Amino acid sequence: MARMILCCPLLLVLLAGCRREAETPSDQGAVMKLTSPAFAEGEPIPKKYAGDGENRSPPLKWTGAPLGDKSFALIADDPDAPTKTWVHWVIWNVAADTQELGEGVPTDARLPDGAKQGKNDAGGVGYGGPAPPAGKAHRYFFKLYALDATLDLKEGTATKADLEQAMKGHIIGHGQLMGTYQK
C-alpha cells in the first residue's frame, strides 16, 4: 500500500507532462511499413505538399499488407493543432492490390479507381496540406489501415470520425509515417 501511495504522485506528474499523440483505433492488427520518397520518418515535409505551397498530397508507399485485406484507408492529421487534432485527409476503399498513392491525388470525392475521399477539417474534400500557425513545428501523422472489407460511407461528406467508426472490427493491419512542418 505504501508503495502504491508513493507511485501515484509520480504517475500524476508523468501524465501531466504527456503530449497528445496520434489517435489510433485499438484493433490495429499486423504492422505494415509506410514510407514516402518525399520525406523520411520524423523529417520535415517539403513545402510543395503544404497548404502554403502547392498543396499536393505527398507520394506514399507501403509494404507488408496482411493476407485477407480487401481495401485500405488512410487518415492524415495534426495532433499539435491549437484546439483539436486537425484532420488533413481521409481516404478509403483504396483497392487491396494497391501499394502506393502517387503524388497529387485529385481532390475528387470519388476517384476513378473506386477510392473515396471525405471531408477534411478545412471543409474541403481530399488532401489539405499542412498549414500550422507560425511558431513551433507540428507533427503530421499519415496512418494507413488494411481492412478486411470495403466501407459503405458517403464520399465527400464522411469525416475522420465516420471513417474510424466504420473501420471498427475491420482493421487487420496498420502503418504510420510522421513528418513535420513549420512556418
Backbone as JSON Lines, residues from 0, in Angstrom:
{"i":0,"aa":"M","n":[0.82,-1.19,0.0],"ca":[0.0,0.0,0.0],"c":[0.87,1.26,0.0]}
{"i":1,"aa":"A","n":[1.93,1.26,0.81],"ca":[2.82,2.42,0.86],"c":[3.49,2.65,-0.49]}
{"i":2,"aa":"R","n":[3.87,1.57,-1.17],"ca":[4.5,1.68,-2.48],"c":[3.52,2.32,-3.47]}
{"i":3,"aa":"M","n":[2.26,1.93,-3.42],"ca":[1.25,2.48,-4.31],"c":[1.05,3.97,-4.05]}
{"i":4,"aa":"I","n":[1.05,4.38,-2.8],"ca":[0.87,5.79,-2.45],"c":[2.04,6.61,-2.96]}
{"i":5,"aa":"L","n":[3.26,6.08,-2.88],"ca":[4.43,6.8,-3.38],"c":[4.43,6.88,-4.9]}
{"i":6,"aa":"C","n":[3.93,5.87,-5.57],"ca":[3.94,5.83,-7.04],"c":[2.89,6.77,-7.65]}
{"i":7,"aa":"C","n":[1.77,6.96,-6.98],"ca":[0.68,7.77,-7.55],"c":[1.1,9.2,-7.87]}
{"i":8,"aa":"P","n":[1.78,9.93,-6.94],"ca":[2.19,11.29,-7.3],"c":[3.14,11.3,-8.5]}
{"i":9,"aa":"L","n":[4.04,10.33,-8.57],"ca":[4.95,10.25,-9.72],"c":[4.17,10.0,-11.0]}
{"i":10,"aa":"L","n":[3.19,9.13,-10.96],"ca":[2.36,8.85,-12.13],"c":[1.61,10.1,-12.56]}
{"i":11,"aa":"L","n":[1.08,10.86,-11.62],"ca":[0.37,12.09,-11.96],"c":[1.3,13.1,-12.61]}
{"i":12,"aa":"V","n":[2.52,13.21,-12.13],"ca":[3.5,14.12,-12.75],"c":[3.81,13.68,-14.17]}
{"i":13,"aa":"L","n":[4.01,12.4,-14.37],"ca":[4.3,11.88,-15.71],"c":[3.13,12.1,-16.65]}
{"i":14,"aa":"L","n":[1.92,11.83,-16.2],"ca":[0.74,12.02,-17.05],"c":[0.52,13.48,-17.38]}
{"i":15,"aa":"A","n":[0.77,14.36,-16.46],"ca":[0.57,15.79,-16.69],"c":[1.52,16.3,-17.77]}
{"i":16,"aa":"G","n":[2.69,15.7,-17.88],"ca":[3.67,16.15,-18.87],"c":[3.52,15.5,-20.22]}
{"i":17,"aa":"C","n":[2.59,14.57,-20.38],"ca":[2.42,13.87,-21.65],"c":[1.82,14.81,-22.7]}
{"i":18,"aa":"R","n":[2.31,14.66,-23.94],"ca":[1.74,15.4,-25.07],"c":[0.68,14.53,-25.72]}
{"i":19,"aa":"R","n":[-0.23,15.17,-26.43],"ca":[-1.21,14.41,-27.19],"c":[-0.48,13.66,-28.3]}
{"i":20,"aa":"E","n":[-0.8,12.43,-28.46],"ca":[-0.22,11.63,-29.54],"c":[-1.3,11.35,-30.58]}
{"i":21,"aa":"A","n":[-0.88,10.81,-31.72],"ca":[-1.84,10.46,-32.76],"c":[-2.83,9.45,-32.2]}
{"i":22,"aa":"E","n":[-4.08,9.64,-32.51],"ca":[-5.12,8.73,-32.03],"c":[-5.26,7.59,-33.03]}
{"i":23,"aa":"T","n":[-5.32,6.38,-32.54],"ca":[-5.48,5.23,-33.42],"c":[-6.46,4.25,-32.8]}
{"i":24,"aa":"P","n":[-7.22,3.55,-33.64],"ca":[-8.12,2.52,-33.11],"c":[-7.31,1.42,-32.43]}
{"i":25,"aa":"S","n":[-7.93,0.7,-31.52],"ca":[-7.21,-0.3,-30.75],"c":[-7.07,-1.64,-31.47]}
{"i":26,"aa":"D","n":[-7.86,-1.9,-32.49],"ca":[-7.8,-3.2,-33.17],"c":[-6.93,-3.08,-34.44]}
{"i":27,"aa":"Q","n":[-5.64,-2.78,-34.27],"ca":[-4.79,-2.42,-35.38],"c":[-4.27,-3.58,-36.23]}
{"i":28,"aa":"G","n":[-4.13,-4.77,-35.7],"ca":[-3.67,-5.9,-36.49],"c":[-2.19,-5.84,-36.82]}
{"i":29,"aa":"A","n":[-1.81,-6.46,-37.95],"ca":[-0.42,-6.57,-38.38],"c":[0.2,-5.2,-38.67]}
{"i":30,"aa":"V","n":[1.5,-5.11,-38.51],"ca":[2.2,-3.86,-38.76],"c":[2.72,-3.83,-40.2]}
{"i":31,"aa":"M","n":[2.39,-2.75,-40.91],"ca":[2.86,-2.53,-42.28],"c":[3.88,-1.4,-42.24]}
{"i":32,"aa":"K","n":[4.7,-1.31,-43.28],"ca":[5.67,-0.22,-43.38],"c":[5.13,0.81,-44.35]}
{"i":33,"aa":"L","n":[4.98,2.05,-43.87],"ca":[4.5,3.17,-44.68],"c":[5.65,4.16,-44.83]}
{"i":34,"aa":"T","n":[5.99,4.51,-46.08],"ca":[7.09,5.43,-46.36],"c":[6.67,6.43,-47.42]}
{"i":35,"aa":"S","n":[7.52,7.43,-47.6],"ca":[7.33,8.4,-48.68],"c":[8.69,8.71,-49.28]}
{"i":36,"aa":"P","n":[8.78,8.76,-50.61],"ca":[10.04,9.21,-51.22],"c":[10.27,10.7,-51.03]}
{"i":37,"aa":"A","n":[9.27,11.44,-50.52],"ca":[9.37,12.88,-50.35],"c":[9.97,13.29,-49.0]}
{"i":38,"aa":"F","n":[9.79,12.46,-47.97],"ca":[10.34,12.76,-46.65],"c":[10.44,11.47,-45.84]}
{"i":39,"aa":"A","n":[11.4,11.45,-44.92],"ca":[11.61,10.29,-44.06],"c":[10.87,10.47,-42.74]}
{"i":40,"aa":"E","n":[10.71,9.4,-42.01],"ca":[10.07,9.41,-40.71],"c":[10.68,10.5,-39.82]}
{"i":41,"aa":"G","n":[9.83,11.38,-39.29],"ca":[10.27,12.42,-38.38],"c":[10.92,13.62,-39.03]}
{"i":42,"aa":"E","n":[11.04,13.61,-40.34],"ca":[11.7,14.7,-41.06],"c":[10.68,15.71,-41.58]}
{"i":43,"aa":"P","n":[11.15,16.91,-41.97],"ca":[10.23,17.92,-42.49],"c":[9.56,17.51,-43.81]}
{"i":44,"aa":"I","n":[8.29,17.84,-43.91],"ca":[7.53,17.63,-45.14],"c":[7.86,18.81,-46.06]}
{"i":45,"aa":"P","n":[8.26,18.54,-47.31],"ca":[8.6,19.65,-48.22],"c":[7.41,20.59,-48.44]}
{"i":46,"aa":"K","n":[7.72,21.88,-48.6],"ca":[6.7,22.92,-48.75],"c":[5.75,22.63,-49.9]}
{"i":47,"aa":"K","n":[6.22,21.92,-50.9],"ca":[5.38,21.55,-52.05],"c":[4.08,20.87,-51.6]}
{"i":48,"aa":"Y","n":[4.13,20.14,-50.49],"ca":[2.98,19.37,-50.01],"c":[2.19,20.1,-48.92]}
{"i":49,"aa":"A","n":[2.53,21.37,-48.67],"ca":[1.89,22.15,-47.62],"c":[0.82,23.08,-48.18]}
{"i":50,"aa":"G","n":[-0.02,23.56,-47.29],"ca":[-1.08,24.49,-47.66],"c":[-0.55,25.79,-48.21]}
{"i":51,"aa":"D","n":[0.65,26.2,-47.78],"ca":[1.24,27.43,-48.3],"c":[2.22,27.14,-49.43]}
{"i":52,"aa":"G","n":[2.17,25.92,-49.95],"ca":[2.97,25.53,-51.11],"c":[2.02,25.16,-52.24]}
{"i":53,"aa":"E","n":[2.28,24.03,-52.88],"ca":[1.42,23.56,-53.97],"c":[0.2,22.79,-53.46]}
{"i":54,"aa":"N","n":[0.2,22.45,-52.17],"ca":[-0.91,21.74,-51.54],"c":[-1.22,20.41,-52.24]}
{"i":55,"aa":"R","n":[-0.19,19.73,-52.69],"ca":[-0.32,18.41,-53.32],"c":[-0.12,17.33,-52.26]}
{"i":56,"aa":"S","n":[-0.86,16.25,-52.37],"ca":[-0.63,15.15,-51.43],"c":[0.73,14.53,-51.74]}
{"i":57,"aa":"P","n":[1.46,14.14,-50.69],"ca":[2.77,13.52,-50.92],"c":[2.61,12.09,-51.42]}
{"i":58,"aa":"P","n":[3.61,11.59,-52.14],"ca":[3.56,10.18,-52.54],"c":[3.78,9.29,-51.31]}
{"i":59,"aa":"L","n":[3.0,8.23,-51.21],"ca":[3.1,7.29,-50.1],"c":[3.19,5.88,-50.65]}
{"i":60,"aa":"K","n":[4.03,5.06,-50.04],"ca":[4.2,3.66,-50.45],"c":[4.14,2.78,-49.21]}
{"i":61,"aa":"W","n":[3.64,1.54,-49.4],"ca":[3.57,0.64,-48.26],"c":[3.87,-0.79,-48.67]}
{"i":62,"aa":"T","n":[4.33,-1.53,-47.67],"ca":[4.62,-2.96,-47.82],"c":[4.11,-3.67,-46.57]}
{"i":63,"aa":"G","n":[3.99,-4.98,-46.68],"ca":[3.61,-5.79,-45.52],"c":[2.13,-5.9,-45.27]}
{"i":64,"aa":"A","n":[1.32,-5.69,-46.3],"ca":[-0.13,-5.83,-46.11],"c":[-0.46,-7.27,-45.75]}
{"i":65,"aa":"P","n":[-1.35,-7.48,-44.79],"ca":[-1.69,-8.83,-44.37],"c":[-2.58,-9.54,-45.4]}
{"i":66,"aa":"L","n":[-2.53,-10.86,-45.38],"ca":[-3.41,-11.64,-46.24],"c":[-4.85,-11.39,-45.82]}
{"i":67,"aa":"G","n":[-5.73,-11.36,-46.78],"ca":[-7.14,-11.16,-46.48],"c":[-7.59,-9.72,-46.54]}
{"i":68,"aa":"D","n":[-6.69,-8.81,-46.89],"ca":[-7.12,-7.42,-46.97],"c":[-8.01,-7.22,-48.19]}
{"i":69,"aa":"K","n":[-9.04,-6.4,-48.02],"ca":[-9.99,-6.1,-49.1],"c":[-9.88,-4.65,-49.56]}
{"i":70,"aa":"S","n":[-9.31,-3.8,-48.7],"ca":[-9.13,-2.39,-49.06],"c":[-8.2,-1.73,-48.05]}
{"i":71,"aa":"F","n":[-7.81,-0.5,-48.38],"ca":[-7.0,0.31,-47.48],"c":[-7.74,1.62,-47.21]}
{"i":72,"aa":"A","n":[-7.45,2.19,-46.04],"ca":[-7.94,3.53,-45.69],"c":[-6.76,4.3,-45.13]}
{"i":73,"aa":"L","n":[-6.8,5.62,-45.27],"ca":[-5.73,6.46,-44.76],"c":[-6.32,7.7,-44.1]}
{"i":74,"aa":"I","n":[-5.75,8.05,-42.97],"ca":[-6.1,9.28,-42.26],"c":[-4.8,10.05,-42.05]}
{"i":75,"aa":"A","n":[-4.81,11.35,-42.37],"ca":[-3.68,12.22,-42.08],"c":[-4.17,13.32,-41.16]}
{"i":76,"aa":"D","n":[-3.46,13.5,-40.04],"ca":[-3.89,14.53,-39.1],"c":[-2.73,15.12,-38.32]}
{"i":77,"aa":"D","n":[-3.02,16.22,-37.64],"ca":[-2.05,17.0,-36.88],"c":[-2.53,17.09,-35.43]}
{"i":78,"aa":"P","n":[-1.93,16.3,-34.51],"ca":[-2.36,16.36,-33.12],"c":[-1.83,17.59,-32.38]}
{"i":79,"aa":"D","n":[-0.97,18.39,-33.03],"ca":[-0.39,19.56,-32.38],"c":[-1.16,20.84,-32.68]}
{"i":80,"aa":"A","n":[-2.24,20.74,-33.42],"ca":[-3.06,21.93,-33.72],"c":[-3.55,22.53,-32.4]}
{"i":81,"aa":"P","n":[-3.74,23.85,-32.36],"ca":[-4.06,24.52,-31.1],"c":[-5.34,24.07,-30.4]}
{"i":82,"aa":"T","n":[-6.41,23.77,-31.13],"ca":[-7.68,23.5,-30.46],"c":[-8.1,22.04,-30.45]}
{"i":83,"aa":"K","n":[-7.62,21.27,-31.43],"ca":[-8.0,19.85,-31.53],"c":[-7.08,19.17,-32.53]}
{"i":84,"aa":"T","n":[-7.15,17.87,-32.63],"ca":[-6.41,17.18,-33.68],"c":[-7.04,17.58,-35.01]}
{"i":85,"aa":"W","n":[-6.24,18.19,-35.88],"ca":[-6.74,18.73,-37.15],"c":[-6.6,17.67,-38.23]}
{"i":86,"aa":"V","n":[-7.7,17.36,-38.9],"ca":[-7.73,16.32,-39.93],"c":[-7.4,16.93,-41.29]}
{"i":87,"aa":"H","n":[-6.39,16.35,-41.95],"ca":[-5.94,16.84,-43.25],"c":[-6.38,15.96,-44.42]}
{"i":88,"aa":"W","n":[-6.74,14.71,-44.14],"ca":[-7.09,13.82,-45.26],"c":[-7.76,12.57,-44.72]}
{"i":89,"aa":"V","n":[-8.84,12.17,-45.37],"ca":[-9.44,10.86,-45.15],"c":[-9.75,10.26,-46.53]}
{"i":90,"aa":"I","n":[-9.25,9.07,-46.74],"ca":[-9.47,8.36,-47.99],"c":[-9.65,6.88,-47.66]}
{"i":91,"aa":"W","n":[-10.6,6.22,-48.32],"ca":[-10.89,4.82,-48.04],"c":[-11.28,4.1,-49.32]}
{"i":92,"aa":"N","n":[-11.45,2.79,-49.21],"ca":[-11.74,1.9,-50.34],"c":[-10.66,1.97,-51.41]}
{"i":93,"aa":"V","n":[-9.42,2.2,-50.97],"ca":[-8.27,2.08,-51.86],"c":[-8.12,0.59,-52.13]}
{"i":94,"aa":"A","n":[-8.01,0.21,-53.39],"ca":[-8.01,-1.21,-53.78],"c":[-6.93,-2.01,-53.05]}
{"i":95,"aa":"A","n":[-7.27,-3.26,-52.72],"ca":[-6.38,-4.13,-51.96],"c":[-5.07,-4.43,-52.68]}
{"i":96,"aa":"D","n":[-5.04,-4.36,-54.02],"ca":[-3.8,-4.63,-54.74],"c":[-2.93,-3.38,-54.9]}
{"i":97,"aa":"T","n":[-3.33,-2.29,-54.31],"ca":[-2.58,-1.04,-54.37],"c":[-1.47,-1.06,-53.33]}
{"i":98,"aa":"Q","n":[-0.3,-0.53,-53.7],"ca":[0.82,-0.45,-52.77],"c":[1.36,0.97,-52.65]}
{"i":99,"aa":"E","n":[0.65,1.92,-53.28],"ca":[1.09,3.31,-53.16],"c":[-0.01,4.27,-53.59]}
{"i":100,"aa":"L","n":[0.08,5.47,-53.08],"ca":[-0.72,6.59,-53.55],"c":[0.28,7.57,-54.15]}
{"i":101,"aa":"G","n":[0.11,7.89,-55.42],"ca":[1.04,8.79,-56.08],"c":[0.89,10.22,-55.58]}
{"i":102,"aa":"E","n":[1.86,11.02,-55.92],"ca":[1.82,12.44,-55.56],"c":[0.63,13.11,-56.23]}
{"i":103,"aa":"G","n":[0.01,14.02,-55.51],"ca":[-1.06,14.83,-56.08],"c":[-2.35,14.07,-56.37]}
{"i":104,"aa":"V","n":[-2.82,13.28,-55.41],"ca":[-4.11,12.6,-55.59],"c":[-5.17,13.69,-55.79]}
{"i":105,"aa":"P","n":[-5.99,13.58,-56.84],"ca":[-7.03,14.6,-57.07],"c":[-7.94,14.74,-55.85]}
{"i":106,"aa":"T","n":[-8.51,15.91,-55.67],"ca":[-9.38,16.16,-54.52],"c":[-10.85,15.87,-54.85]}
{"i":107,"aa":"D","n":[-11.08,14.92,-55.72],"ca":[-12.44,14.49,-56.06],"c":[-12.96,13.57,-54.96]}
{"i":108,"aa":"A","n":[-14.24,13.6,-54.73],"ca":[-14.85,12.74,-53.71],"c":[-14.73,11.26,-54.09]}
{"i":109,"aa":"R","n":[-14.88,10.95,-55.37],"ca":[-14.75,9.57,-55.86],"c":[-13.66,9.57,-56.93]}
{"i":110,"aa":"L","n":[-12.68,8.71,-56.74],"ca":[-11.57,8.63,-57.68],"c":[-11.86,7.56,-58.73]}
{"i":111,"aa":"P","n":[-11.24,7.68,-59.9],"ca":[-11.5,6.72,-60.99],"c":[-11.28,5.25,-60.61]}
{"i":112,"aa":"D","n":[-10.35,4.99,-59.67],"ca":[-10.07,3.61,-59.26],"c":[-11.04,3.08,-58.21]}
{"i":113,"aa":"G","n":[-12.04,3.89,-57.81],"ca":[-13.03,3.46,-56.83],"c":[-12.79,3.94,-55.42]}
{"i":114,"aa":"A","n":[-11.61,4.48,-55.14],"ca":[-11.34,5.03,-53.82],"c":[-12.24,6.24,-53.58]}
{"i":115,"aa":"K","n":[-12.56,6.46,-52.31],"ca":[-13.42,7.59,-51.95],"c":[-12.71,8.46,-50.92]}
{"i":116,"aa":"Q","n":[-13.02,9.77,-50.98],"ca":[-12.41,10.71,-50.05],"c":[-13.5,11.47,-49.31]}
{"i":117,"aa":"G","n":[-13.18,11.82,-48.08],"ca":[-14.12,12.55,-47.26],"c":[-13.65,13.96,-46.98]}
{"i":118,"aa":"K","n":[-14.31,14.54,-46.01],"ca":[-14.1,15.94,-45.66],"c":[-12.94,16.1,-44.69]}
{"i":119,"aa":"N","n":[-12.08,17.09,-44.98],"ca":[-11.02,17.44,-44.04],"c":[-11.51,18.59,-43.15]}
{"i":120,"aa":"D","n":[-10.73,18.95,-42.15],"ca":[-11.18,19.98,-41.2],"c":[-11.14,21.4,-41.77]}
{"i":121,"aa":"A","n":[-10.57,21.58,-42.95],"ca":[-10.63,22.89,-43.6],"c":[-11.93,23.03,-44.39]}
{"i":122,"aa":"G","n":[-12.74,21.96,-44.4],"ca":[-14.02,21.98,-45.1],"c":[-13.95,21.49,-46.52]}
{"i":123,"aa":"G","n":[-12.77,21.1,-46.99],"ca":[-12.62,20.59,-48.35],"c":[-12.68,19.08,-48.39]}
{"i":124,"aa":"V","n":[-12.65,18.57,-49.61],"ca":[-12.63,17.13,-49.84],"c":[-11.22,16.74,-50.26]}
{"i":125,"aa":"G","n":[-10.76,15.6,-49.76],"ca":[-9.43,15.12,-50.11],"c":[-8.35,15.76,-49.26]}
{"i":126,"aa":"Y","n":[-7.15,15.76,-49.81],"ca":[-5.98,16.23,-49.08],"c":[-5.95,17.74,-48.94]}
{"i":127,"aa":"G","n":[-5.63,18.19,-47.75],"ca":[-5.35,19.6,-47.46],"c":[-4.05,19.63,-46.68]}
{"i":128,"aa":"G","n":[-3.03,20.22,-47.24],"ca":[-1.69,20.15,-46.67],"c":[-1.49,20.91,-45.38]}
{"i":129,"aa":"P","n":[-0.34,20.66,-44.75],"ca":[-0.01,21.35,-43.5],"c":[-0.08,22.86,-43.65]}
{"i":130,"aa":"A","n":[-0.66,23.51,-42.66],"ca":[-0.76,24.97,-42.63],"c":[-0.82,25.44,-41.18]}
{"i":131,"aa":"P","n":[0.2,25.1,-40.4],"ca":[0.16,25.47,-38.98],"c":[0.38,26.96,-38.79]}
{"i":132,"aa":"P","n":[0.0,27.48,-37.62],"ca":[0.34,28.86,-37.33],"c":[1.86,28.99,-37.21]}
{"i":133,"aa":"A","n":[2.36,30.19,-37.39],"ca":[3.8,30.42,-37.25],"c":[4.24,30.01,-35.85]}
{"i":134,"aa":"G","n":[5.43,29.47,-35.76],"ca":[5.95,29.05,-34.47],"c":[6.58,27.68,-34.55]}
{"i":135,"aa":"K","n":[6.3,26.88,-33.55],"ca":[6.94,25.55,-33.46],"c":[6.44,24.61,-34.56]}
{"i":136,"aa":"A","n":[7.27,23.62,-34.84],"ca":[6.91,22.61,-35.84],"c":[5.75,21.76,-35.33]}
{"i":137,"aa":"H","n":[4.88,21.38,-36.24],"ca":[3.79,20.47,-35.93],"c":[4.13,19.11,-36.52]}
{"i":138,"aa":"R","n":[3.57,18.06,-35.91],"ca":[3.73,16.69,-36.41],"c":[2.5,16.32,-37.23]}
{"i":139,"aa":"Y","n":[2.74,15.67,-38.36],"ca":[1.66,15.23,-39.24],"c":[1.77,13.72,-39.38]}
{"i":140,"aa":"F","n":[0.71,13.02,-38.93],"ca":[0.69,11.56,-38.94],"c":[-0.14,11.08,-40.13]}
{"i":141,"aa":"F","n":[0.47,10.25,-40.95],"ca":[-0.22,9.57,-42.05],"c":[-0.41,8.14,-41.56]}
{"i":142,"aa":"K","n":[-1.67,7.75,-41.34],"ca":[-1.98,6.44,-40.75],"c":[-2.74,5.6,-41.78]}
{"i":143,"aa":"L","n":[-2.13,4.49,-42.14],"ca":[-2.68,3.59,-43.14],"c":[-3.28,2.38,-42.45]}
{"i":144,"aa":"Y","n":[-4.44,1.95,-42.93],"ca":[-5.12,0.79,-42.35],"c":[-5.46,-0.2,-43.46]}
{"i":145,"aa":"A","n":[-5.12,-1.47,-43.24],"ca":[-5.57,-2.56,-44.11],"c":[-6.86,-3.08,-43.5]}
{"i":146,"aa":"L","n":[-7.88,-3.22,-44.34],"ca":[-9.2,-3.62,-43.86],"c":[-9.64,-4.93,-44.49]}
{"i":147,"aa":"D","n":[-10.46,-5.68,-43.78],"ca":[-10.99,-6.93,-44.31],"c":[-12.33,-6.72,-45.03]}
{"i":148,"aa":"A","n":[-12.62,-5.46,-45.37],"ca":[-13.89,-5.12,-46.03],"c":[-13.71,-3.82,-46.81]}
{"i":149,"aa":"T","n":[-14.65,-3.54,-47.69],"ca":[-14.77,-2.2,-48.24],"c":[-15.84,-1.5,-47.4]}
{"i":150,"aa":"L","n":[-15.79,-0.19,-47.37],"ca":[-16.66,0.56,-46.47],"c":[-17.75,1.3,-47.22]}
{"i":151,"aa":"D","n":[-18.93,1.31,-46.63],"ca":[-20.08,2.0,-47.21],"c":[-20.25,3.34,-46.51]}
{"i":152,"aa":"L","n":[-19.44,4.31,-46.96],"ca":[-19.5,5.67,-46.43],"c":[-19.78,6.63,-47.57]}
{"i":153,"aa":"K","n":[-20.42,7.72,-47.28],"ca":[-20.75,8.72,-48.3],"c":[-19.51,9.55,-48.64]}
{"i":154,"aa":"E","n":[-19.04,9.4,-49.86],"ca":[-17.89,10.18,-50.29],"c":[-18.23,11.66,-50.28]}
{"i":155,"aa":"G","n":[-17.22,12.46,-50.0],"ca":[-17.4,13.91,-49.99],"c":[-17.89,14.49,-48.69]}
{"i":156,"aa":"T","n":[-18.56,13.68,-47.87],"ca":[-19.09,14.21,-46.61],"c":[-18.61,13.44,-45.38]}
{"i":157,"aa":"A","n":[-18.15,12.21,-45.53],"ca":[-17.7,11.42,-44.39],"c":[-16.48,12.09,-43.75]}
{"i":158,"aa":"T","n":[-16.42,12.03,-42.43],"ca":[-15.35,12.64,-41.66],"c":[-14.43,11.56,-41.1]}
{"i":159,"aa":"K","n":[-13.37,12.0,-40.44],"ca":[-12.47,11.06,-39.76],"c":[-13.25,10.21,-38.77]}
{"i":160,"aa":"A","n":[-14.13,10.83,-38.0],"ca":[-14.92,10.09,-37.0],"c":[-15.79,9.04,-37.68]}
{"i":161,"aa":"D","n":[-16.39,9.39,-38.82],"ca":[-17.22,8.43,-39.56],"c":[-16.36,7.26,-40.03]}
{"i":162,"aa":"L","n":[-15.18,7.57,-40.56],"ca":[-14.29,6.53,-41.06],"c":[-13.82,5.63,-39.92]}
{"i":163,"aa":"E","n":[-13.41,6.22,-38.82],"ca":[-12.98,5.4,-37.68],"c":[-14.09,4.49,-37.18]}
{"i":164,"aa":"Q","n":[-15.29,4.99,-37.13],"ca":[-16.43,4.17,-36.7],"c":[-16.66,3.01,-37.67]}
{"i":165,"aa":"A","n":[-16.61,3.29,-38.97],"ca":[-16.83,2.26,-39.99],"c":[-15.72,1.21,-39.99]}
{"i":166,"aa":"M","n":[-14.5,1.59,-39.61],"ca":[-13.37,0.66,-39.61],"c":[-13.37,-0.28,-38.42]}
{"i":167,"aa":"K","n":[-14.1,0.06,-37.35],"ca":[-14.08,-0.76,-36.13],"c":[-14.41,-2.21,-36.47]}
{"i":168,"aa":"G","n":[-13.54,-3.11,-36.01],"ca":[-13.72,-4.53,-36.23],"c":[-13.25,-5.01,-37.6]}
{"i":169,"aa":"H","n":[-12.74,-4.1,-38.44],"ca":[-12.29,-4.47,-39.78],"c":[-10.8,-4.24,-40.01]}
{"i":170,"aa":"I","n":[-10.09,-3.68,-39.05],"ca":[-8.67,-3.39,-39.23],"c":[-7.86,-4.66,-39.02]}
{"i":171,"aa":"I","n":[-7.11,-5.05,-40.06],"ca":[-6.26,-6.24,-39.95],"c":[-4.78,-5.89,-40.08]}
{"i":172,"aa":"G","n":[-4.48,-4.63,-40.36],"ca":[-3.1,-4.18,-40.43],"c":[-3.05,-2.67,-40.39]}
{"i":173,"aa":"H","n":[-1.88,-2.14,-40.02],"ca":[-1.72,-0.68,-39.94],"c":[-0.26,-0.3,-40.15]}
{"i":174,"aa":"G","n":[-0.07,0.92,-40.58],"ca":[1.26,1.5,-40.71],"c":[1.15,2.99,-40.48]}
{"i":175,"aa":"Q","n":[2.26,3.61,-40.14],"ca":[2.22,5.04,-39.84],"c":[3.52,5.7,-40.28]}
{"i":176,"aa":"L","n":[3.39,6.92,-40.78],"ca":[4.53,7.76,-41.14],"c":[4.27,9.14,-40.56]}
{"i":177,"aa":"M","n":[5.27,9.71,-39.9],"ca":[5.12,11.04,-39.32],"c":[6.15,11.98,-39.93]}
{"i":178,"aa":"G","n":[5.66,13.13,-40.4],"ca":[6.54,14.19,-40.88],"c":[6.21,15.46,-40.12]}
{"i":179,"aa":"T","n":[7.08,16.43,-40.21],"ca":[6.86,17.7,-39.51],"c":[6.75,18.84,-40.52]}
{"i":180,"aa":"Y","n":[6.16,19.93,-40.06],"ca":[6.1,21.15,-40.89],"c":[6.06,22.34,-39.97]}
{"i":181,"aa":"Q","n":[6.77,23.41,-40.37],"ca":[6.85,24.62,-39.57],"c":[6.89,25.83,-40.48]}
{"i":182,"aa":"K","n":[6.15,26.86,-40.1],"ca":[6.2,28.13,-40.84],"c":[7.22,29.03,-40.22]}
